[in-house]
Amino acid sequence: MSLIPVTILTGFLGSGKTTLLKRVLTEAHGQKIAVIENEFGEENIDTEILVADTQENIIQMSNGCICCTIRDDLRATLHDLAEKKRKGELDFERVVIETTGLADPGPVAQTFFMDDEVAEQYLLDSILTLVDAKHAAQQLNDRQEARRQVGFADQIFISKADLVDQDELAALTHRLKHMNPRAPMRPVHFGEVALKEVFDLRGFNLNAKLDIDPDFLKADDDHDHHDHGHEHHDHAPGETCDHPSHQHGHEDHGHHHHHDDDVKSFVYRATRPFNPAKLEDFLGAIVQVYGPRMLRYKGVLDMQGTDRKVIFQGVHQLMGSDLGPAWAEGEPRVSKMVFIGLDLPKDILVQGLDQSLV
């Protein structure tokens, strides 16, 4: 039986998660989706949709979708759903899990790797983070949980973008890219985003593509990875530059704090191959120490002893790797990694990775 794809939906309060879920649960989109929510969430799906029958934690919707609240823990709920699907009592093709407004999606994501029963039935597709453009700057400044949700994302949807001006949106996008250069981000109106852009994003598969926002890389291209300065951004014509160093007495719009965000990312590149044993030892040691602060990390690596790319990725302390396709003839064998986390010690990581090279 093929695995059931799962999307984790996370996002700031008021960012439109409820709107998106309502749409999934009521619209005639022709997909059978099971939505699992945490009923203690601050923003329950309104009772107008849900039958307030506490005995039954699974409710069948008119469009063939299912809404289900977490009864004991997520594992038990997932197990229960898969069991009912197997027996033919429930019919659904995919699962959406809504985390409460301020939850850390990390442990939810880890469930899909750590629990064998869950891993045999489900495939984690991606973590989607909804960001409310109007209140984002404030929420990112005030709440570490909001910053973590950005760091975890495979895809970022910015809602309410029409309520802010272009400069504010550009500054927000710039800030989000620094926290997470690997998640594509786009403004959405939730009445209109096509569901195919929400599902099957394959954010967790070990493919050989390492999507890092090209603007983020462009900023790094002029210097090698030891340059810790991020002061050299290329700004598109007409884009306002809001770096602290460029604030020549402009009034403060609250955007230029973003270089102090504790969720940061950096990209490491190397042109020499890695020594597999050394790299494994180093990464193993790093996740032991910094795992809780490491949100997402991924790399496509050139390893000594194989002509195939080695792909690795991780969430917190959990790391997996796989052999990818062969390096093409004439393709420069460059290792590239991106690390996203809370105040990660970039110099220690760079030094350890450098020392793991052949």
Secondary structure, 3 states (H helix, E strand, C coil): CCCEEEEEEEECCCCCHHHHHHHHHHCCCCCCEEEEECCCCCCCCCCCCCCCCCCCCEEECCCCCEEEECCCCHHHHHHHHHHHHHCCCCCCCEEEEECCCCCCHHHHHHHHHHCHHHHHHEEEEEEEEEEECCCHHHHHHHCHHHHHHHHHCCEEEEECHHHCCHHHHHHHHHHHHHHCCCCCEEECCCCCCCHHHCCCCCCCCCCCCCCCCHHHHHHHHCCCCCCCCCCCCCCCCCCCCCCHHHCCCCCCCCCHHHHHCCEEEEEEEECCCECHHHHHHHHHHHHHHHHHHEEEEEEEECECCCCEEEEEEEECCEEEEEEEEECCCCCCCCEEEEEEEECCCHHHHHHHHHHCEC
